[in-house]
Amino acid sequence: MQGYIIDIKKVRDDDLIVTILTESQVYTCYRFYGARHSNINIGYKIDFELETNIKSTIPRLKDVIQLGLQWIFDTEKLYCWQRFIKLFHPHLKDVEAIDDFYFNLLDKLVHEMIKQNPKRAICNNYLELLDYEGRLHPDFECFLCESKITKNFSLVRSFVPTHSTCSYSRKFDKKKMEELYLNKNLILFNDSEIEYLWNILLQGL
């Protein structure tokens, strides 16, 4: 089966606890250290097998093949990708069975990042994730004062709308906010604004 590595923890003797997001499941498995093992890291897409053992509470990861990302040697893209992927582990904590949406979203994003700016591509796909989870707020009601936002639009964690005067944060043009919430598109946002959205995203999915 195939999946994306969303977390790695070192344990004794360089063995690893690895968390993998697949189409239908989030697996936590054990990987024994060994020279013959292929290199793995956060964000890598792998083909793998799991082996269960009555002596262990979690399966063993084996027969790992790394499935190459076309831009893996682009340091900026890889850095952004790994920062984003790391956010999935706490977001999906204690989840086992899962919809294929998350796996398919990452597959789509991998392709889009070939030609697109990585932060813009990631933020655009994050909007899809928020929409899928029912966490977009197109009603433009301020999270802090609970009144309608007609001017001084701004955003806080999870792209929740606020008045910039309530959250003491960056102000955005109304047309841009409507494009973001209603069309789930960041085409009107300039690079500086994308950087701001990126830093919001890094606070957590």
Contacts in CASP RR format, 6 or more apart in sequence:
PFRMAT RR
TARGET T0000
AUTHOR 0000-0000-0000
METHOD contacts of the structure
MODEL  1
MQGYIIDIKKVRDDDLIVTILTESQVYTCYRFYGARHSNINIGYKIDFEL
ETNIKSTIPRLKDVIQLGLQWIFDTEKLYCWQRFIKLFHPHLKDVEAIDD
FYFNLLDKLVHEMIKQNPKRAICNNYLELLDYEGRLHPDFECFLCESKIT
KNFSLVRSFVPTHSTCSYSRKFDKKKMEELYLNKNLILFNDSEIEYLWNI
LLQGL
1 22 0 8 1.000
1 47 0 8 1.000
1 48 0 8 1.000
1 49 0 8 1.000
2 22 0 8 1.000
2 23 0 8 1.000
2 45 0 8 1.000
2 46 0 8 1.000
2 47 0 8 1.000
2 48 0 8 1.000
2 67 0 8 1.000
3 20 0 8 1.000
3 21 0 8 1.000
3 22 0 8 1.000
3 23 0 8 1.000
3 45 0 8 1.000
3 46 0 8 1.000
3 47 0 8 1.000
3 48 0 8 1.000
3 103 0 8 1.000
4 20 0 8 1.000
4 21 0 8 1.000
4 43 0 8 1.000
4 44 0 8 1.000
4 45 0 8 1.000
4 46 0 8 1.000
4 85 0 8 1.000
4 88 0 8 1.000
4 103 0 8 1.000
4 106 0 8 1.000
5 18 0 8 1.000
5 19 0 8 1.000
5 20 0 8 1.000
5 40 0 8 1.000
5 41 0 8 1.000
5 42 0 8 1.000
5 43 0 8 1.000
5 44 0 8 1.000
5 45 0 8 1.000
5 46 0 8 1.000
5 85 0 8 1.000
6 19 0 8 1.000
6 20 0 8 1.000
6 21 0 8 1.000
6 26 0 8 1.000
6 42 0 8 1.000
6 43 0 8 1.000
6 85 0 8 1.000
6 86 0 8 1.000
6 88 0 8 1.000
6 89 0 8 1.000
6 92 0 8 1.000
7 17 0 8 1.000
7 18 0 8 1.000
7 19 0 8 1.000
7 42 0 8 1.000
7 86 0 8 1.000
7 89 0 8 1.000
8 16 0 8 1.000
8 17 0 8 1.000
8 18 0 8 1.000
8 19 0 8 1.000
8 40 0 8 1.000
8 41 0 8 1.000
8 42 0 8 1.000
9 16 0 8 1.000
9 17 0 8 1.000
10 16 0 8 1.000
11 17 0 8 1.000
13 33 0 8 1.000
14 33 0 8 1.000
15 30 0 8 1.000
15 31 0 8 1.000
15 32 0 8 1.000
15 33 0 8 1.000
16 30 0 8 1.000
16 31 0 8 1.000
16 33 0 8 1.000
16 40 0 8 1.000
17 28 0 8 1.000
17 29 0 8 1.000
17 30 0 8 1.000
17 31 0 8 1.000
17 58 0 8 1.000
18 28 0 8 1.000
18 29 0 8 1.000
18 30 0 8 1.000
18 31 0 8 1.000
18 40 0 8 1.000
18 61 0 8 1.000
19 26 0 8 1.000
19 27 0 8 1.000
19 28 0 8 1.000
19 29 0 8 1.000
19 89 0 8 1.000
20 26 0 8 1.000
20 27 0 8 1.000
20 29 0 8 1.000
20 46 0 8 1.000
20 48 0 8 1.000
20 61 0 8 1.000
21 88 0 8 1.000
21 92 0 8 1.000
21 98 0 8 1.000
21 102 0 8 1.000
21 103 0 8 1.000
21 106 0 8 1.000
22 103 0 8 1.000
23 100 0 8 1.000
23 103 0 8 1.000
23 104 0 8 1.000
24 97 0 8 1.000
24 98 0 8 1.000
24 100 0 8 1.000
25 96 0 8 1.000
25 97 0 8 1.000
25 98 0 8 1.000
26 92 0 8 1.000
26 95 0 8 1.000
26 96 0 8 1.000
26 98 0 8 1.000
27 50 0 8 1.000
27 59 0 8 1.000
28 58 0 8 1.000
29 50 0 8 1.000
29 58 0 8 1.000
29 59 0 8 1.000
29 60 0 8 1.000
29 61 0 8 1.000
30 56 0 8 1.000
30 58 0 8 1.000
30 59 0 8 1.000
30 60 0 8 1.000
30 61 0 8 1.000
31 37 0 8 1.000
31 40 0 8 1.000
31 60 0 8 1.000
31 61 0 8 1.000
31 64 0 8 1.000
32 60 0 8 1.000
37 64 0 8 1.000
38 64 0 8 1.000
38 65 0 8 1.000
38 66 0 8 1.000
39 66 0 8 1.000
40 46 0 8 1.000
40 64 0 8 1.000
40 66 0 8 1.000
41 82 0 8 1.000
42 82 0 8 1.000
42 85 0 8 1.000
42 86 0 8 1.000
43 81 0 8 1.000
43 82 0 8 1.000
43 85 0 8 1.000
44 66 0 8 1.000
44 67 0 8 1.000
44 68 0 8 1.000
44 69 0 8 1.000
45 66 0 8 1.000
45 67 0 8 1.000
45 68 0 8 1.000
45 69 0 8 1.000
45 106 0 8 1.000
45 110 0 8 1.000
46 64 0 8 1.000
46 65 0 8 1.000
46 66 0 8 1.000
46 67 0 8 1.000
47 63 0 8 1.000
47 64 0 8 1.000
47 65 0 8 1.000
47 67 0 8 1.000
48 61 0 8 1.000
48 62 0 8 1.000
48 63 0 8 1.000
48 64 0 8 1.000
48 65 0 8 1.000
49 61 0 8 1.000
49 62 0 8 1.000
49 63 0 8 1.000
50 59 0 8 1.000
50 60 0 8 1.000
50 61 0 8 1.000
50 62 0 8 1.000
51 59 0 8 1.000
51 60 0 8 1.000
51 62 0 8 1.000
52 59 0 8 1.000
52 60 0 8 1.000
53 59 0 8 1.000
53 60 0 8 1.000
69 78 0 8 1.000
69 81 0 8 1.000
69 110 0 8 1.000
70 110 0 8 1.000
70 114 0 8 1.000
71 77 0 8 1.000
71 78 0 8 1.000
71 113 0 8 1.000
71 114 0 8 1.000
72 78 0 8 1.000
76 118 0 8 1.000
77 113 0 8 1.000
77 118 0 8 1.000
80 118 0 8 1.000
80 119 0 8 1.000
80 122 0 8 1.000
80 198 0 8 1.000
81 113 0 8 1.000
81 118 0 8 1.000
81 122 0 8 1.000
83 202 0 8 1.000
84 122 0 8 1.000
84 126 0 8 1.000
84 201 0 8 1.000
85 106 0 8 1.000
87 201 0 8 1.000
87 202 0 8 1.000
87 204 0 8 1.000
87 205 0 8 1.000
88 102 0 8 1.000
88 205 0 8 1.000
90 204 0 8 1.000
90 205 0 8 1.000
91 204 0 8 1.000
91 205 0 8 1.000
92 98 0 8 1.000
92 102 0 8 1.000
101 132 0 8 1.000
102 129 0 8 1.000
105 125 0 8 1.000
105 128 0 8 1.000
105 129 0 8 1.000
108 125 0 8 1.000
109 121 0 8 1.000
109 122 0 8 1.000
109 125 0 8 1.000
112 121 0 8 1.000
112 124 0 8 1.000
112 125 0 8 1.000
113 121 0 8 1.000
113 122 0 8 1.000
117 191 0 8 1.000
117 194 0 8 1.000
119 194 0 8 1.000
119 195 0 8 1.000
119 197 0 8 1.000
119 198 0 8 1.000
120 186 0 8 1.000
120 189 0 8 1.000
120 194 0 8 1.000
122 198 0 8 1.000
122 201 0 8 1.000
123 186 0 8 1.000
123 194 0 8 1.000
123 197 0 8 1.000
123 198 0 8 1.000
123 201 0 8 1.000
124 184 0 8 1.000
124 185 0 8 1.000
124 186 0 8 1.000
126 159 0 8 1.000
126 201 0 8 1.000
126 205 0 8 1.000
127 136 0 8 1.000
127 159 0 8 1.000
127 180 0 8 1.000
127 184 0 8 1.000
127 185 0 8 1.000
127 186 0 8 1.000
128 184 0 8 1.000
129 205 0 8 1.000
130 136 0 8 1.000
130 158 0 8 1.000
130 159 0 8 1.000
131 184 0 8 1.000
135 158 0 8 1.000
136 159 0 8 1.000
136 181 0 8 1.000
136 184 0 8 1.000
137 143 0 8 1.000
137 160 0 8 1.000
137 161 0 8 1.000
137 181 0 8 1.000
138 181 0 8 1.000
138 182 0 8 1.000
140 148 0 8 1.000
140 149 0 8 1.000
140 150 0 8 1.000
140 153 0 8 1.000
140 161 0 8 1.000
140 177 0 8 1.000
140 181 0 8 1.000
141 147 0 8 1.000
141 148 0 8 1.000
141 149 0 8 1.000
141 161 0 8 1.000
142 148 0 8 1.000
142 149 0 8 1.000
142 161 0 8 1.000
142 162 0 8 1.000
142 163 0 8 1.000
142 166 0 8 1.000
143 156 0 8 1.000
143 160 0 8 1.000
143 161 0 8 1.000
143 162 0 8 1.000
143 167 0 8 1.000
144 162 0 8 1.000
144 163 0 8 1.000
144 166 0 8 1.000
144 167 0 8 1.000
145 163 0 8 1.000
145 166 0 8 1.000
147 163 0 8 1.000
149 161 0 8 1.000
149 162 0 8 1.000
149 163 0 8 1.000
151 174 0 8 1.000
152 163 0 8 1.000
152 164 0 8 1.000
152 165 0 8 1.000
152 171 0 8 1.000
153 161 0 8 1.000
153 163 0 8 1.000
153 164 0 8 1.000
153 171 0 8 1.000
153 172 0 8 1.000
153 173 0 8 1.000
153 174 0 8 1.000
153 177 0 8 1.000
154 161 0 8 1.000
154 162 0 8 1.000
154 163 0 8 1.000
154 164 0 8 1.000
154 166 0 8 1.000
154 167 0 8 1.000
154 169 0 8 1.000
154 170 0 8 1.000
154 171 0 8 1.000
154 172 0 8 1.000
155 161 0 8 1.000
155 162 0 8 1.000
155 169 0 8 1.000
155 170 0 8 1.000
155 172 0 8 1.000
155 197 0 8 1.000
155 200 0 8 1.000
156 162 0 8 1.000
156 167 0 8 1.000
156 169 0 8 1.000
156 200 0 8 1.000
157 200 0 8 1.000
157 203 0 8 1.000
157 204 0 8 1.000
158 204 0 8 1.000
158 205 0 8 1.000
159 180 0 8 1.000
159 197 0 8 1.000
159 200 0 8 1.000
159 201 0 8 1.000
161 177 0 8 1.000
161 181 0 8 1.000
162 169 0 8 1.000
164 170 0 8 1.000
164 171 0 8 1.000
164 172 0 8 1.000
170 193 0 8 1.000
170 196 0 8 1.000
172 193 0 8 1.000
173 188 0 8 1.000
175 188 0 8 1.000
176 188 0 8 1.000
176 189 0 8 1.000
176 193 0 8 1.000
179 185 0 8 1.000
179 186 0 8 1.000
179 187 0 8 1.000
179 188 0 8 1.000
180 186 0 8 1.000
180 189 0 8 1.000
186 194 0 8 1.000
186 197 0 8 1.000
189 197 0 8 1.000
END
